[in-house]
């Protein structure tokens, strides 16, 4: 990440099945060792499990989960007079989605279950219902920011 200038983001094309850019970004984050077709299969299998269990549109459940998982405020370290303070700052929209995806994937991988598709489906359904490890991580981040509210005037 450069200290000066702007980072140019590459456009992400929508996924073939749902024509949704967020789903494609999620598939790209799930992908390991460049195996995109495997990541797509896992994602669509998870969507199938969600549809089977909730009888809802899996895309809506996914969007709700990503929205619920994204933090609105976080802490960033800032050096002030030899001390490193945790300063609460608001999270930009793109970073909010990136953090939500990162937490969803990490918590689904750590989850107990048989296949990754089942783990991912379970984590997405839990997060859409405002429960589970991802929501706990979000609340932990918010608590940390609230505890360090006294340093908010050091925001830059």
C-alpha positions as CSV (number, residue, x, y, z in Angstrom):
1,X,0.0,0.0,0.0
2,X,1.7,3.2,-1.1
3,X,2.0,6.2,1.2
4,X,1.3,8.6,-1.6
5,X,-1.0,8.4,-4.6
6,X,-4.1,6.4,-5.2
7,X,-4.4,2.6,-5.4
8,X,-6.1,1.7,-8.6
9,X,-8.6,-1.1,-8.2
10,X,-9.2,-3.6,-10.9
11,X,-12.9,-4.1,-11.9
12,X,-14.3,-7.4,-10.9
13,X,-16.8,-9.0,-13.3
14,X,-20.0,-10.4,-11.9
15,X,-20.3,-14.1,-11.3
16,X,-21.9,-16.3,-14.0
17,X,-24.8,-17.7,-12.1
18,X,-26.2,-14.7,-10.1
19,X,-24.6,-11.8,-12.0
20,X,-23.5,-10.3,-8.7
21,X,-20.1,-8.6,-8.2
22,X,-20.1,-9.2,-4.4
23,X,-20.6,-12.9,-4.9
24,X,-17.6,-13.0,-7.4
25,X,-15.4,-11.1,-4.9
26,X,-16.3,-13.6,-2.2
27,X,-15.5,-16.5,-4.6
28,X,-12.2,-14.9,-5.3
29,X,-11.5,-14.7,-1.5
30,X,-12.6,-18.3,-1.0
31,X,-10.3,-19.5,-3.8
32,X,-7.0,-21.2,-2.8
33,X,-4.0,-22.0,-5.1
34,X,-5.8,-20.4,-8.1
35,X,-8.6,-23.0,-8.2
36,X,-11.5,-20.8,-9.1
37,X,-13.8,-23.6,-10.4
38,X,-13.4,-25.4,-7.0
39,X,-14.2,-22.1,-5.2
40,X,-17.3,-21.5,-7.4
41,X,-18.5,-25.1,-6.8
42,X,-18.1,-24.7,-3.0
43,X,-19.9,-21.3,-3.0
44,X,-22.8,-22.6,-5.2
45,X,-23.1,-25.7,-3.1
46,X,-23.3,-23.5,0.0
47,X,-26.0,-21.4,-1.7
48,X,-27.9,-24.7,-2.4
49,X,-27.7,-25.7,1.3
50,X,-28.9,-22.3,2.3
51,X,-31.9,-22.4,0.0
52,X,-32.7,-26.0,1.1
53,X,-32.6,-25.1,4.8
54,X,-34.1,-21.6,4.9
55,X,-36.4,-21.7,1.9
56,X,-35.2,-18.2,1.1
57,X,-33.3,-16.7,-1.8
58,X,-29.6,-17.5,-1.0
59,X,-28.4,-14.3,-2.6
60,X,-30.5,-12.3,-0.1
61,X,-29.2,-14.4,2.9
62,X,-25.6,-13.7,1.6
63,X,-26.2,-10.0,1.2
64,X,-27.7,-9.8,4.7
65,X,-24.8,-11.7,6.1
66,X,-22.2,-9.5,4.5
67,X,-24.1,-6.4,5.7
68,X,-24.5,-7.7,9.3
69,X,-20.8,-8.8,9.5
70,X,-19.3,-5.4,8.4
71,X,-18.0,-3.2,11.3
72,X,-18.9,0.5,11.3
73,X,-16.0,1.5,13.5
74,X,-12.6,0.1,14.2
75,X,-9.4,1.1,16.0
76,X,-6.1,2.1,14.3
77,X,-2.8,2.5,16.0
78,X,-1.4,6.1,16.1
79,X,2.0,7.1,17.6
80,X,1.6,10.1,19.9
81,X,4.6,11.3,22.0
82,X,6.3,7.9,22.2
83,X,3.0,6.0,23.0
84,X,1.0,4.0,20.6
85,X,-2.7,4.8,21.1
86,X,-5.6,2.8,19.6
87,X,-7.7,5.6,17.9
88,X,-11.3,4.7,16.9
89,X,-12.0,5.6,13.2
90,X,-15.0,4.9,11.0
91,X,-14.7,2.2,8.4
92,X,-15.0,3.1,4.7
93,X,-17.6,1.1,2.7
94,X,-15.1,-0.9,0.6
95,X,-13.1,-1.9,3.7
96,X,-16.3,-2.8,5.6
97,X,-17.2,-5.3,2.9
98,X,-13.6,-6.6,2.8
99,X,-13.4,-7.2,6.5
100,X,-16.8,-8.8,6.5
101,X,-15.8,-11.3,3.8
102,X,-12.4,-12.0,5.5
103,X,-14.1,-12.7,8.9
104,X,-16.9,-14.9,7.3
105,X,-14.3,-17.0,5.4
106,X,-12.0,-17.3,8.4
107,X,-14.8,-18.3,10.8
108,X,-16.4,-20.7,8.3
109,X,-13.0,-22.5,7.9
110,X,-12.6,-22.7,11.7
111,X,-16.1,-24.1,12.1
112,X,-16.9,-27.7,12.9
113,X,-18.6,-29.5,10.0
114,X,-18.3,-32.1,7.3
115,X,-17.7,-30.2,4.1
116,X,-16.6,-26.6,3.5
117,X,-19.8,-25.9,1.7
118,X,-21.8,-26.9,4.9
119,X,-19.5,-24.8,7.1
120,X,-19.8,-21.8,4.8
121,X,-23.6,-22.1,4.6
122,X,-23.9,-22.4,8.4
123,X,-21.7,-19.3,8.9
124,X,-23.7,-17.3,6.3
125,X,-27.0,-18.3,7.9
126,X,-25.8,-17.6,11.4
127,X,-24.4,-14.2,10.4
128,X,-27.6,-13.3,8.5
129,X,-29.5,-14.1,11.8
130,X,-27.1,-11.8,13.8
131,X,-25.4,-14.6,15.7
132,X,-22.2,-16.7,15.4
133,X,-18.5,-16.1,15.5
134,X,-18.4,-13.4,12.8
135,X,-20.9,-11.3,14.7
136,X,-18.9,-11.8,17.9
137,X,-15.8,-10.6,16.1
138,X,-17.7,-7.5,14.9
139,X,-19.0,-6.7,18.4
140,X,-15.5,-7.2,19.8
141,X,-14.2,-4.6,17.3
142,X,-17.0,-2.2,18.3
143,X,-16.2,-2.7,22.0
144,X,-12.6,-2.0,21.4
145,X,-13.5,1.3,19.6
146,X,-15.9,2.2,22.4
147,X,-13.3,1.6,25.1
148,X,-10.8,3.9,23.3
149,X,-13.3,6.6,22.6
150,X,-11.2,9.0,24.8
151,X,-8.6,9.0,22.0
152,X,-11.0,9.9,19.2
153,X,-9.7,13.5,19.1
154,X,-6.4,12.1,17.7
155,X,-8.2,11.0,14.5
156,X,-6.4,12.2,11.4
